[in-house]
Amino acid sequence: MGQHRGARNEAGSGVISLMPAVLVFLIMLFVAVQAAHGLFVASAVNAITYDAARISAQGGPDDDRSAANAHINSLIGADSLAISWEGSTAEVVRLTITVEPNNFLAMSVGFLPASTIEKTVEIRVEQPVPVAGQ
């Protein structure tokens, strides 16, 4: 008497209707994590490029840039790393770093293109100023 005629058993229907919402949430979460990772890598490459150019500029115009290259390789250490000192002169250090970061969402999904990060920094070479009378 308690059941109506034609009523169906709807047990478990809430789980089925929740599945698309969970799927959309996970996709949005993966995209947000990937965007945060990309911003972090771009910021890190920016800081590393500036630091390496500053290290080279402190060495003066005759510096062989080995300390700056070691600094870059110790912090980035990627296989897809390119370092260029083109455009450097006795007065200006010009450093360009190009790196292709690991894109874990693209690797797992397989359809997003890998982005390349390229940063160029120019810094004047620090030279001691002669003091009068010495």
FENDA-V98002 format. One record per pair of residues at least 12 apart in sequence whose ideal C-beta (glycine too) atoms are under 8 Angstrom apart, sorted by the first residue. I is the first residue (numbers start at 0). J is the second residue. D is the distance in Angstrom with one decimal. If there is no record, write none. Layout:
I & J & D
I & J & D
This chain:
29 & 104 & 5.6
30 & 104 & 7.3
32 & 104 & 7.5
33 & 102 & 7.2
33 & 103 & 7.3
33 & 104 & 4.1
36 & 100 & 7.9
36 & 103 & 7.3
37 & 100 & 7.3
37 & 102 & 7.9
37 & 114 & 7.0
40 & 98 & 7.8
40 & 100 & 4.4
40 & 116 & 6.5
41 & 116 & 5.5
43 & 74 & 7.7
43 & 75 & 8.0
44 & 75 & 7.3
44 & 96 & 6.1
44 & 98 & 5.8
44 & 116 & 5.0
44 & 118 & 5.3
45 & 118 & 5.4
47 & 70 & 7.5
47 & 71 & 6.0
47 & 74 & 5.1
47 & 75 & 6.2
47 & 96 & 7.0
48 & 71 & 7.9
48 & 94 & 5.9
48 & 95 & 7.9
48 & 96 & 4.7
48 & 118 & 4.4
48 & 119 & 7.6
48 & 120 & 5.0
49 & 120 & 5.2
49 & 122 & 7.8
50 & 70 & 6.5
51 & 67 & 4.2
51 & 68 & 7.6
51 & 70 & 5.2
51 & 71 & 4.9
51 & 94 & 5.9
51 & 96 & 7.6
52 & 67 & 7.2
52 & 92 & 5.2
52 & 93 & 7.7
52 & 94 & 4.3
52 & 120 & 4.5
52 & 121 & 7.5
52 & 122 & 4.7
53 & 122 & 6.0
54 & 66 & 5.6
54 & 67 & 4.6
54 & 70 & 5.8
55 & 67 & 4.2
55 & 84 & 7.9
55 & 92 & 4.9
55 & 94 & 6.9
55 & 122 & 7.9
56 & 92 & 4.7
56 & 122 & 4.6
56 & 123 & 6.8
56 & 124 & 5.0
56 & 125 & 5.5
57 & 125 & 5.6
59 & 124 & 6.3
59 & 125 & 7.2
59 & 126 & 6.6
60 & 88 & 8.0
60 & 89 & 4.1
60 & 90 & 7.4
60 & 124 & 5.3
60 & 126 & 7.5
64 & 84 & 6.2
67 & 94 & 7.4
68 & 82 & 6.3
71 & 96 & 6.6
75 & 96 & 7.6
75 & 98 & 6.1
77 & 98 & 5.4
77 & 99 & 7.3
77 & 100 & 7.3
79 & 98 & 6.1
79 & 99 & 3.9
80 & 96 & 7.2
80 & 97 & 7.4
80 & 98 & 5.1
81 & 95 & 8.0
81 & 96 & 7.2
81 & 97 & 4.2
81 & 98 & 7.4
82 & 94 & 7.3
82 & 95 & 7.6
82 & 96 & 5.9
83 & 95 & 4.3
83 & 96 & 7.8
83 & 97 & 7.6
86 & 121 & 7.7
89 & 124 & 6.8
90 & 123 & 6.3
90 & 124 & 5.7
91 & 121 & 5.6
91 & 122 & 7.1
91 & 123 & 5.8
91 & 124 & 6.7
92 & 121 & 7.1
92 & 122 & 5.0
92 & 123 & 7.8
92 & 124 & 6.0
93 & 119 & 6.8
93 & 120 & 7.4
93 & 121 & 4.9
94 & 119 & 7.0
94 & 120 & 5.3
95 & 117 & 6.6
95 & 118 & 7.1
95 & 119 & 4.4
96 & 117 & 7.2
96 & 118 & 5.4
97 & 115 & 6.3
97 & 116 & 7.2
97 & 117 & 4.5
98 & 115 & 7.4
98 & 116 & 5.4
98 & 117 & 8.0
99 & 113 & 5.6
99 & 114 & 7.5
99 & 115 & 5.2
99 & 116 & 7.6
100 & 113 & 7.9
100 & 114 & 7.4
100 & 116 & 6.4
102 & 114 & 7.1
